[in-house]
Amino acid sequence: MLITITIDGCEVSVPKGTSILEACRMHDIQIPTLCYDPELTSDGACRLCVVQIEGNHNLPPACRTTVWQGMVVQTQSPKVRAARKTILELLVANHPLDCMTCQKMGNCFLAEYAYDYGVTGEIYQGEKRKLPIDDGNPFILRDPNKCILCGKCIKACSQIQGKSILDYSFRGFNMQVSPAFNLPYNESDCDFCGSCVSVCPVGALTEKHMVGKGRPWEIKKVQTTCPFCGTGCNFDLNVKDGKVIGVTSNPDAPVNGKALCVKGRFGTDMIHSPNRLTTPLIKKDGVFVPAEWDEALDLVATKFQEIKNNYGADAIAALSSARCTNEDNFVMQKFMRAVVGTNNIDHCART
């Protein structure tokens, strides 16, 4: 059922039960928000999406207010913009202003909105947080001083991954987001899936191995399919100067959305690893030496034939891989059964 509302003087039709924020996004009307994510429940934590509704004295959050027939909404009135600017000034009051060296610069929603609303951080002066940076794990860099307490990482951990590792700790000015007992990530039960990183709107959570390797505007995004298992998750390879420097979530991924496992999100460092084998090796006189593919494959075929002749086909077994396509796996089992002559074939996906 569609209902008609008016947004900034324009009549639009939206489904009944839609929030004001969703209605605006359906019609390309921009409303700033730091805590909203379509994959997570909405709790209006940041209050930045406030709007003015005809007949209301207060400014309700658009993400938590459901539309009704005949509603008249203003998203950019002077009152609304003044309220949003105050909210941003309060957020920036104890936020580090090291944007020049922050890894998130160019992809930071707080910096983007501060620019739009002319926020400088000079209005409200007070104590600054000086909390230790959590860099003890190899994948995620956590700077609690940059956290704006939007709660998106908490909800991503509980609602997407079902882990509930993160929550609010302490109260008032000392409040921060952390694992239980304020433990570092590497001492908690976190499995480093990185869902918290994918939803963080500021530089509080970043991919550790991408720090210093490139700014967002220098990076080319290449959407591809994760090779680590058969689920078929999509993500964006981050490429700079022809080299993959990391992986970021693609919210339009049809299988997984922004969710990834630790291998998918942080396992691409093997692409340019100096320890990676790029050519076949054959042991000669007790030493592995590089060989051409034809030589290596001929050797494998010869050894297979020798084993089959001496011990029978059942002395050979094959282990297939979830990283391969269904077609590749079909050819593998067909080769073992029809060519080698054994049913000794298994798969690595029994985890």
C-alpha positions in Angstrom: 0.0 0.0 0.0 1.4 3.4 -1.0 0.8 6.6 0.8 1.6 10.2 -0.3 3.9 12.5 1.7 5.6 15.8 0.9 9.4 16.2 1.3 10.9 19.6 0.7 7.9 20.7 -1.2 7.7 17.7 -3.5 4.9 15.1 -3.3 6.2 11.5 -3.3 4.6 8.1 -2.9 6.2 5.5 -0.6 5.1 2.2 0.9 3.3 2.3 4.2 5.6 1.6 7.1 8.6 3.2 5.5 10.8 5.5 7.6 11.4 9.1 6.6 15.1 8.3 5.9 14.2 5.3 3.6 11.6 7.5 1.8 14.2 10.2 1.2 16.7 7.7 -0.1 14.1 6.2 -2.5 13.8 9.6 -4.1 17.5 10.6 -4.0 17.0 13.2 -1.2 20.2 13.3 0.9 20.0 13.2 4.7 23.2 12.9 6.7 23.6 9.9 9.1 26.4 8.3 10.9 24.7 5.3 12.6 22.2 4.1 10.0 22.9 1.0 7.9 20.2 -0.8 5.9 21.5 -4.2 7.0 21.3 -3.3 10.7 18.5 -2.3 13.1 18.1 1.4 13.5 18.2 3.1 17.0 18.9 6.8 16.1 22.1 6.9 18.1 23.8 9.8 16.2 20.7 12.0 15.8 22.2 13.6 12.7 19.3 12.6 10.5 16.8 14.9 12.3 14.1 16.5 10.2 11.3 19.0 10.7 7.7 17.7 10.4 4.8 20.1 10.0 2.9 20.2 13.3 5.7 18.8 15.4 7.7 21.0 17.8 10.6 18.6 18.1 13.0 17.4 15.4 12.7 13.6 15.3 15.3 11.3 13.7 14.4 10.3 10.2 15.6 6.8 10.6 13.2 6.1 13.5 10.1 8.0 12.3 7.6 6.2 10.2 5.7 8.2 7.5 2.0 8.7 7.5 -0.5 9.9 4.9 -0.2 13.6 4.3 3.1 14.1 6.3 5.0 17.2 5.4 8.7 17.0 5.9 11.6 19.5 5.6 15.1 18.1 5.5 17.1 21.2 5.0 15.3 24.0 6.9 17.4 26.5 8.9 16.3 24.9 12.1 17.3 21.4 10.9 20.7 22.5 9.6 21.4 24.4 12.9 20.6 21.3 14.9 22.8 19.1 12.8 25.7 21.6 13.0 25.4 21.6 16.8 25.5 17.7 16.8 28.5 17.7 14.6 30.3 20.3 16.7 29.7 18.2 19.8 31.0 15.1 18.0 34.1 16.9 16.8 34.7 18.5 20.2 36.7 15.5 21.5 37.5 13.9 18.1 41.2 13.9 17.0 41.6 16.3 14.1 44.5 14.5 12.5 42.6 14.2 9.2 45.8 14.9 7.2 47.3 11.5 8.3 44.1 9.5 9.0 43.7 6.4 6.8 40.0 7.1 6.5 40.4 10.6 5.0 38.4 10.7 1.7 36.0 8.1 2.9 35.1 9.5 6.3 31.5 10.5 6.8 32.2 12.8 9.8 34.8 14.8 7.8 32.3 15.0 4.8 29.5 16.3 6.9 31.8 18.7 8.9 32.8 20.2 5.6 29.2 20.5 4.4 28.0 22.2 7.6 31.1 24.3 8.2 32.1 22.6 11.4 35.6 23.4 12.7 35.7 22.0 16.3 36.4 25.4 17.8 33.0 26.1 19.4 33.2 23.5 22.2 36.6 23.3 23.9 37.2 20.7 26.6 39.1 17.5 27.6 40.3 15.2 24.9 40.4 11.5 25.2 43.9 9.9 25.2 43.1 6.2 25.1 45.7 3.6 24.0 45.5 2.4 20.4 44.7 -1.3 20.1 47.2 -2.6 17.4 48.0 -6.0 19.0 46.2 -8.1 16.3 47.5 -8.5 12.7 44.3 -7.4 10.9 42.4 -4.5 12.6 43.7 -1.2 13.9 41.4 0.2 16.6 41.7 3.8 17.7 39.0 4.4 20.5 39.9 8.2 20.4 38.2 8.4 17.0 35.1 6.4 17.9 31.9 8.4 17.8 29.9 5.7 19.7 27.5 5.2 16.8 27.1 1.5 17.7 27.3 0.2 14.1 30.2 -2.1 14.9 28.3 -3.5 17.9 25.3 -4.3 15.8 27.3 -5.7 12.9 29.1 -8.1 15.4 25.8 -9.3 16.9 23.3 -9.1 14.1 25.4 -10.1 11.1 28.0 -12.4 12.6 26.1 -13.5 15.7 29.2 -13.1 17.9 28.4 -10.2 20.2 32.0 -9.6 21.0 31.7 -5.8 21.2 29.6 -3.6 23.5 29.7 -0.3 25.3 32.1 0.0 28.2 32.1 2.6 31.0 29.9 5.6 31.1 29.8 9.3 30.3 33.0 10.9 28.9 34.8 7.6 29.4 32.4 5.5 27.4 34.0 3.5 24.6 33.3 0.4 22.5 35.4 -2.7 23.2 35.3 -6.4 23.9 34.3 -7.6 27.3 36.4 -6.2 30.2 37.9 -3.8 27.7 40.3 -6.5 26.4 42.3 -5.9 23.3 40.9 -7.6 20.2 43.6 -10.3 20.1 42.9 -11.3 23.7 39.1 -11.5 23.1 37.0 -14.2 21.4 37.0 -12.0 18.2 37.6 -14.1 15.0 38.6 -11.0 13.0 35.9 -11.2 10.4 36.2 -7.4 10.0 32.4 -6.7 9.8 33.0 -4.0 12.4 35.6 -2.4 10.1 33.2 -2.5 7.1 30.5 -0.4 8.9 32.7 2.1 10.8 31.9 5.6 9.4 35.1 7.2 10.8 38.8 6.1 11.4 38.2 4.3 14.6 38.4 0.9 12.9 40.7 0.4 9.8 42.3 -2.5 7.9 45.7 -2.6 9.5 47.6 -3.9 6.5 46.2 -1.1 4.2 47.4 1.8 6.4 49.8 4.0 4.5 49.4 2.2 1.2 47.0 4.5 -0.5 44.2 7.1 -0.2 40.6 6.2 -1.2 40.8 8.4 -4.3 44.1 6.6 -5.4 42.6 3.2 -5.3 40.7 1.3 -8.0 38.0 -1.0 -6.9 37.6 -4.3 -8.7 34.6 -6.4 -7.7 35.4 -10.1 -7.7 34.5 -13.4 -6.1 36.3 -14.7 -3.0 38.5 -17.8 -3.8 38.7 -19.2 -0.3 35.5 -21.4 -0.3 32.5 -22.3 -2.3 30.1 -19.8 -0.7 30.7 -17.3 -3.5 31.1 -14.1 -1.5 31.8 -11.0 -3.4 34.2 -8.2 -2.4 36.2 -5.3 -3.9 39.9 -5.7 -4.5 41.6 -2.5 -3.7 44.3 -1.9 -6.4 46.9 0.8 -6.5 49.7 0.9 -9.1 48.7 -2.5 -10.4 49.1 -4.2 -7.0 46.3 -5.5 -4.7 46.7 -3.7 -1.4 43.7 -5.1 0.4 40.0 -6.0 0.3 36.9 -4.0 1.2 33.3 -5.0 1.4 30.8 -4.4 -1.4 27.3 -3.6 0.0 25.8 -4.8 -3.3 27.4 -8.2 -3.1 24.4 -10.6 -3.8 25.5 -13.4 -1.5 27.1 -11.8 1.5 26.4 -8.1 1.5 29.2 -6.5 3.6 29.9 -9.7 5.6 33.1 -11.6 5.0 35.2 -14.1 7.0 38.8 -13.4 8.2 40.3 -15.2 5.2 38.2 -13.4 2.6 38.8 -9.9 4.1 42.4 -10.2 5.2 43.9 -13.2 3.3 44.9 -11.5 0.1 48.4 -10.6 1.3 49.5 -13.9 -0.2 49.1 -12.4 -3.8 52.3 -10.4 -3.6 54.0 -12.5 -0.9 57.7 -13.2 -1.5 57.1 -16.7 -0.3 54.5 -17.5 -3.0 55.5 -20.1 -5.6 55.1 -18.8 -9.2 56.6 -21.7 -11.1 56.7 -25.5 -10.6 59.6 -26.9 -8.6 61.1 -30.4 -9.2 63.6 -31.9 -6.7 66.9 -32.7 -8.5 69.8 -34.1 -6.4 68.0 -33.2 -3.2 67.3 -29.6 -4.2 64.1 -28.0 -5.6 64.8 -26.2 -8.9 62.3 -24.3 -11.2 60.8 -26.3 -14.1 58.6 -25.7 -17.0 54.9 -26.7 -16.7 55.2 -29.5 -19.4 58.2 -31.0 -17.6 56.4 -30.9 -14.2 53.1 -32.4 -15.6 54.9 -35.1 -17.5 56.7 -36.1 -14.2 53.4 -36.2 -12.3 51.8 -38.4 -15.0 54.8 -40.7 -15.0 54.7 -41.1 -11.2 51.0 -41.8 -11.2 51.4 -44.5 -13.9 54.3 -46.1 -11.9 52.2 -46.2 -8.7 49.2 -47.7 -10.5 51.3 -50.3 -12.2 53.1 -51.3 -9.0 50.4 -51.0 -6.4 47.1 -50.7 -8.2 44.7 -47.8 -8.8 43.5 -47.7 -5.2 47.0 -46.7 -4.0 46.2 -43.2 -5.5 43.7 -40.7 -3.9 42.7 -37.2 -4.7 41.7 -34.3 -2.5 39.6 -31.7 -4.3 39.0 -28.0 -3.3 36.2 -25.7 -2.4 38.1 -22.9 -4.1 37.6 -24.6 -7.5 34.4 -24.2 -9.6 31.9 -27.0 -9.7 33.1 -27.8 -13.2 36.7 -28.2 -12.1 35.6 -30.5 -9.3 33.5 -32.6 -11.7 36.5 -33.0 -14.0 38.7 -34.0 -11.0 36.3 -36.8 -9.9 35.8 -37.9 -13.5 39.6 -38.1 -14.0 40.0 -40.2 -10.8 37.1 -42.6 -11.6 37.4 -42.9 -15.4 41.1 -42.5 -16.0 42.9 -43.6 -12.8 40.2 -46.1 -11.9 39.6 -45.5 -8.2 36.8 -44.0 -6.1 39.4 -42.6 -3.6 38.4 -38.9 -3.9 37.5 -36.5 -1.1 36.9 -32.8 -0.6 38.4 -30.2 1.7 35.1 -28.6 2.7 34.4 -31.0 5.6 35.1 -28.3 8.3 
